[in-house]
Amino acid sequence: MIDHYHFTDDGETPNHPKWPLLIYKNGLGGKNTAEACGELFESNGWDGVWVNGVYPYHHFHSTAHEVLGVAGGSAVVQMGGENGKVLTVEKGDVIIIPAGVGHKKLEASSDFHVVGAYPKGQKADLLKSENHEHEQAKSNIEDVPLPEKDPVFGANGGLFDYWK
């Protein structure tokens, strides 16, 4: 099952003007360890793999899309900025965050960790929602291309059903 959420520019968090945030509930299936998750993302052309958590402040990336695979625990996150949607994610879920979409951890279990990655060739900046050059961020977001592959499904399906 794929949940999708579209957010608009709220003056602080630009969000993506066209593409929604996607959550694949239990999208990792049996690949829900950090190592297996990272290998899955890399096999589909998403690189710069890292393991950590989600920052506890509103932030976004204006120069790259991001995928987060929940490899342990659960968390309550706010997506889309201060006026965005509060969601619960848990081990096995995959979150695909288009460039510009704000995200923040509100609370998490002690074992919560994610595996993150970016489409090949994209390098993520880190912008806090309340402290950035808004018009420049919006321009950057418009220039971030569609990934060549979905981080879970590869060349077909997944984000390509929503990001057109």
Disulfide bonds with the S-S distance in Angstrom:
none
